[in-house]
Amino acid sequence: MLVLMLTMGLRTIEVSRANIDDIRTQGDAVVLYVQGKGHTEKDAPVRMPGHVEKALRAYLKERGKTASDAPLFASTSHNNQGKRMTTRSISGIVKLY
């Protein structure tokens, strides 16, 4: 999550809204489609550097089998387990590290 935000310049809301199937291949590049500020659709492709893609693929492998339309970052808390991680949780992780 941190590598994604730092390298690609994503905001917490963009990370929170991201789904696994938002990671796509566009030509010879891997991109993450995000819902940009003021937009209603995920129509902004952000090019993903190789090291970010590698880190995300490793994370998803550890996470195990999930639906392609599942949130990219899911909560592990008892109240929201498996559901989309909130912006507040993401901000807390960023502040911690």
C-alpha positions as CSV (number, residue, x, y, z in Angstrom):
1,M,0.0,0.0,0.0
2,L,2.8,2.4,0.9
3,V,4.8,1.6,-2.2
4,L,1.7,2.2,-4.3
5,M,0.9,5.6,-2.7
6,L,4.5,6.9,-2.6
7,T,5.5,5.8,-6.1
8,M,2.3,6.5,-8.0
9,G,1.2,9.5,-5.9
10,L,-2.2,8.1,-5.1
11,R,-4.4,9.6,-2.4
12,T,-6.0,7.5,0.4
13,I,-9.5,7.7,-1.3
14,E,-8.0,6.4,-4.5
15,V,-6.4,3.4,-2.7
16,S,-9.6,2.7,-0.8
17,R,-11.7,2.7,-4.0
18,A,-9.3,0.4,-5.9
19,N,-10.4,-3.1,-6.8
20,I,-8.3,-6.0,-8.0
21,D,-9.7,-5.8,-11.5
22,D,-8.6,-2.2,-11.8
23,I,-5.1,-3.5,-12.4
24,R,-4.9,-3.9,-16.2
25,T,-2.5,-4.2,-19.0
26,Q,-2.5,-1.3,-21.4
27,G,-0.1,-1.9,-24.4
28,D,3.2,-3.0,-22.8
29,A,2.5,-1.3,-19.5
30,V,0.6,-2.3,-16.4
31,V,-1.8,0.4,-15.1
32,L,-4.1,0.9,-12.2
33,Y,-7.4,2.6,-13.1
34,V,-8.4,5.1,-10.5
35,Q,-11.3,7.4,-9.9
36,G,-9.7,10.8,-10.1
37,K,-10.8,13.8,-8.1
38,G,-14.1,15.1,-9.4
39,H,-14.8,12.1,-11.6
40,T,-17.6,9.6,-11.3
41,E,-15.9,6.7,-13.2
42,K,-12.5,5.0,-12.8
43,D,-11.2,6.5,-16.0
44,A,-7.7,7.6,-15.1
45,P,-5.0,5.0,-15.9
46,V,-1.9,5.5,-13.7
47,R,1.2,3.6,-15.0
48,M,2.5,1.1,-12.5
49,P,6.3,0.7,-12.3
50,G,7.7,-2.8,-12.2
51,H,8.6,-2.9,-8.5
52,V,5.1,-1.7,-7.6
53,E,3.5,-4.4,-9.7
54,K,5.8,-7.0,-8.2
55,A,4.9,-5.9,-4.6
56,L,1.2,-5.9,-5.4
57,R,1.3,-9.4,-7.0
58,A,3.2,-10.7,-3.9
59,Y,0.6,-9.2,-1.6
60,L,-2.3,-10.7,-3.6
61,K,-0.6,-14.1,-3.7
62,E,-0.3,-14.0,0.2
63,R,-3.9,-12.8,0.5
64,G,-5.1,-15.9,-1.3
65,K,-8.0,-16.6,-3.6
66,T,-10.3,-13.6,-4.0
67,A,-12.9,-12.4,-6.6
68,S,-11.5,-10.0,-9.3
69,D,-14.0,-7.3,-8.3
70,A,-12.9,-7.5,-4.6
71,P,-11.3,-4.5,-3.0
72,L,-7.5,-4.3,-3.6
73,F,-7.0,-3.7,0.1
74,A,-9.4,-5.4,2.3
75,S,-10.0,-5.0,6.1
76,T,-8.8,-7.6,8.5
77,S,-10.7,-6.2,11.5
78,H,-13.5,-8.3,13.0
79,N,-16.2,-5.8,12.1
80,N,-15.3,-5.3,8.4
81,Q,-13.3,-8.4,7.6
82,G,-13.0,-8.8,3.8
83,K,-14.7,-5.5,3.1
84,R,-13.1,-2.4,1.6
85,M,-10.5,-0.8,3.9
86,T,-11.6,2.7,5.0
87,T,-9.7,5.9,4.3
88,R,-9.2,6.2,8.1
89,S,-7.6,2.8,8.3
90,I,-5.3,3.6,5.4
91,S,-4.3,7.0,6.9
92,G,-3.5,5.2,10.2
93,I,-1.2,2.7,8.5
94,V,0.5,5.6,6.6
95,K,1.0,7.5,9.8
96,L,2.4,4.4,11.6
97,Y,5.0,3.7,9.0
